[in-house]
Amino acid sequence: MKKSVLLVDDEQDILDTLKIGLEPQFEVRTARSGKGCLEAVQMSRPDIIVMDVMMDHMSDGFDTAKTLKSNPETKNIPVILLTGVNDHYDYRSQADEAFYPRDKFLEKPVKPEVLIREMEALLSACSH
Amino acid sequence: MDSPVKEGTIETLTLWIVDDEPGLCLGAAKSLNEYVVTFSDLPERVGFSVTSFHTGEAFLEQVDLGVLPDILLLDHRMPGISGLEILEILSARNIKLMTIMITAYGTFEYAVQATKLGAFDFVPKPFTPRELRYSIEKAVRDLILTRKARQLETEKKKVRFEMISVVSHELKSPINAIEGYLDIMKAQRLGAGISEYAAMVDRCMVRINGMRKLIVDLMDLTRLESGQKVRHVQELDLVPIVKQSLESIGPDAAVKQLAITLDMPEAVMMTADPTELTMVCNNLLTNAVKYNIPEGSIFLTIQPTETRVMIQVRDTGIGLSDDDQKRLFQEFSRIKNEQTRDIEGSGLGLSILKKIADLYHGQVSVKSEFGQGSTFTVTLSRGN
């Protein structure tokens, strides 16, 4: 059975292109904001989440990731956070123990092949 | 004397007098301690905190400790080290101090030497309080203007850096999106038929147009700011320009089935550049269309007075929160939320609007209610 991934980004084009790249291997759902992400996770728990740290010009993604990590029900869902060179903060340095080793930061733009590789690595690590 | 001072407050400069005559030092201190310098053409108000040294050596001790005054009042003939020698020492150490030399009458060569060593001005003794203050005023003025120039340079660099940072950020997004689509097409992930990719190609075009608009708007904004734009100011009627602008947004308004109501006089004569007025109208109207709801309305009002004209555009669109209203006129500010996520724009339109309004001694203001709609009002001088 295919693993499910929740893609979260405020840009529709990114969601559309990544979806096409991931669809052969994963069941893909999308959300366009932190709020949308939390709602989608509530409805149906994904095996892994890929989320942009910054959405709508704010740290929406990073904050949502922190929320997920602090909730015992969702803290074990691995999260890949996508950072950009022009982000307001160095998010990597802001991640505390709650984030590692289950989670990962990748820099945009990310090629689907690279993303798939990282996702599979995280998923197999988590299943142990 | 580095940080900017709030208007209205008195800025205190440190002034050191180096002179072996205690009487002169006392007299000078008295003239300056309660004195406040003001200028007819600058807002700054400057007072002084005066310290006296009776020998050059005592002064140099402080310099060795790294303490320096804003202004130095320096005598030449002293028992120990002389004023000129002090100037030489400061010069050798690359220490730049605003220095006024106290001179005895008839010492021209000395004045030349001192000037070469960096002295700013001279006050011949014996001097009256008035003569001293006059010289100090010149020095303070020079200090203030130098500081302003430095601040302007720093400000300029900062603005340039910010603008380039934001532009590169704004361009990265469409570039990454287009690259994503091209990768998919290259890998033929949707099959070998080119028609499968039609929607993607359209999306790429949309993003490319967005980039083009960004560049065009940026150029408009920069030209307006730098005064590079050649203006064709002339006597003209505003009404045909407004009508042209309405025509240009016609198709987009029709797609959304928007009702447009007009309230304007037959003609409004004014002295203006037609391109600038077109930009104002286009800006207001395209926003009213972009942020409107389907089957919504646009109300356009033109109201002239003797000397000014008001252009107001009200829409029944998604409106703005109070927080968003505050950010609205900042460059590249785009209000991002559920409703606006898919609306294209460079984020420069309102900055451009404001810059143009400035050219006409005008104002731009917005009244809005989130979820109800917005009213943008521009008033311009008719130039008559």
HADDOCK unambig.tbl for C-alpha pairs under 7 A between the chains (distance, minus, plus):
assign (segid A and resid 13 and name CA) (segid B and resid 177 and name CA) 5.77 0.50 0.50
assign (segid A and resid 14 and name CA) (segid B and resid 177 and name CA) 6.05 0.50 0.50
assign (segid A and resid 17 and name CA) (segid B and resid 180 and name CA) 5.78 0.50 0.50
assign (segid A and resid 17 and name CA) (segid B and resid 181 and name CA) 6.20 0.50 0.50
assign (segid A and resid 56 and name CA) (segid B and resid 336 and name CA) 5.10 0.50 0.50
assign (segid A and resid 56 and name CA) (segid B and resid 337 and name CA) 6.56 0.50 0.50
assign (segid A and resid 86 and name CA) (segid B and resid 169 and name CA) 6.30 0.50 0.50
assign (segid A and resid 109 and name CA) (segid B and resid 176 and name CA) 6.31 0.50 0.50
